[in-house]
Amino acid sequence: MLEGKHILLGVSSSVACYKAVELARLFQKAGAEVRVIMTKNAANLVQPLQFEAVTGNPVYCDIFNCRAPWEVEHVAMAKWGDVFVVAPATANILAKMAAGIADDAPTTLYLAFPHITFVAPAMHTEMWLHPATQDNIAILQKRGVRFVGPETGELASGDIGIGRMAEPEHILEAVMDFFAQELSLKGRCVLVTAGPTQEAIDPVRFISNRSSGKMGYAIAEEAARRGAEVTLISGPTLLPDPPGMTTIRVRTALEMHRETLARAEKPDIFIFAAAVSDYRPEKPSEKKMKKTPEKMTLRLAPNPDIARDIGRRARPDQVLVGFSAETHNLERSARKKMKEKHFDFIVANDVSSEGIGMGAELNAVVILSPGGKPEKMGPAPKKFLAARILDKVAEVMNKKKM
């Protein structure tokens, strides 16, 4: 499962750091190449030589005087690694990661690392439960950091409680599950709609909304990362075309409707993340309209409903995922839309909240499915939520196979 993967293992100064030697061995045994990055205090508890003997690679434990052949290039290490695992992760290193402090090798690497980071906390129960630690955990989770443990058991003090580092086998399993996702959509065809639409009033004015397209683009990119053949049908956004997929640019709801229905047969999965305008001006002016003292009446015509039209003709094996942006009656409105449009599940979010949703980097959503309990996620980066949404898609696909 880990054949050819590059794993960066960060080790901080907990008594549990002896377990990191076994974790490095398990990663190696699973086929990965491992490079270890230690704090200076961790190197006093477990000698770097032990990690070097297991991994066959030099250990990086000093920002300024690295023994490794890539020397001061922590950025080069960040580019080399596929995943960064901090185990054990003390309360101190979690606090520094949350605050963006880079004063040792692991925290410096964390700030340069562009991919998923796992942490396996290890500390006394009171330290784990302290409000400061819990605040730091919340910050890191919002950034997409994944936690493995801690577990409940005997601690270094002899007490029994939560705070024990997860067993190396459990950490290995979490990392293997993550990489297994890369193949979860291989051979599948995914169509994603994203961004707003613009409905012309005249040649320079239009009706639109505040959608940035970031959520839809994040889903399209994550689907491509998992091996899918992706078609992204995007309204006007400032985002570049994502690599590794077909991107079709449209402006109006009518154009998006036409392009989506023209491709309705092939996709295994439809994800309707676009914020499509419900109405368009009935008769757009061919010339720029001049301002006058009189009131102006703008007659609007309803746009076709893309998701409803796909839902009516969808095959039983196709998965349909909808989005519902609401300012009130969130769950009731979303469930009504889910039923009307034949969605397998719907992702609802309250766009009246500040700092999340349309145009923001973060989102907070509720996933609703027929007969299922609401699943709340976030606030979290949209890329993190995209991964969770596609995990849900995989669950639905597996049920349809049964």
ABEGO torsion letter per residue (X at the ends): XABGBBBBBBBBBBAAAAAAAAAAAAAAAAGBBBBBBBBAAAAAABBAAAAAAAAGBBBBABAABBABAAEABAAAAAAABABBBBOBBBAAAAAAAAAGBBABAAAAAAAABABBBBBBBBBBAAAAABAAAAAAAAAAAAAGBBBBOBBBEBBAAGBBEBGBBBBAAAAAAAAAAAAAAAAAABGBBBBBBBEBBBBBABAABBBBBABAGAAAAAAAAAAAAAGBBBBBBBBBBABBBBBGBBBBBBABAAAAAAAAAAAAAABABBBBABBBBABBBABBBABBBBBBABBBBBBBBBBBBAAAAAAAABBAABBBBBBBBBABGAAAAAAAAAAAAGBABBBBBBAABBGBEBGBABBBBBBBBBGBBBBBBOBBBAAAAAAAAAAAAAAAAAAAAX
